[in-house]
């Protein structure tokens, strides 16, 4: 797993080189989102078959803690090799993208 900045994430998304996997709870996604697939952390094991191990994914949550746990699981248990972690999570994303937004 590699931590990437908001700027690096933006570039990879523009190049369509990665897909976002948001592991927050549904109520959190309703408040703010950044696109991609929504698979809550507690569903990642059962829904891991929706993901392709050869694809590149950026795992996100609010601050990065849940995302890091999911990223480690995908790498260690399911053999994913191109897993990125958005440094600072969606909180950092919104701080850079929409600084006036009040984070929950």
Helices and strands as residue ranges (DSSP letters): E 2-4, H 6-14, E 19-22, H 26-31, E 37-38, G 41-43, H 44-47, G 48-50, E 56-60, H 65-78, E 82-86, H 89-97
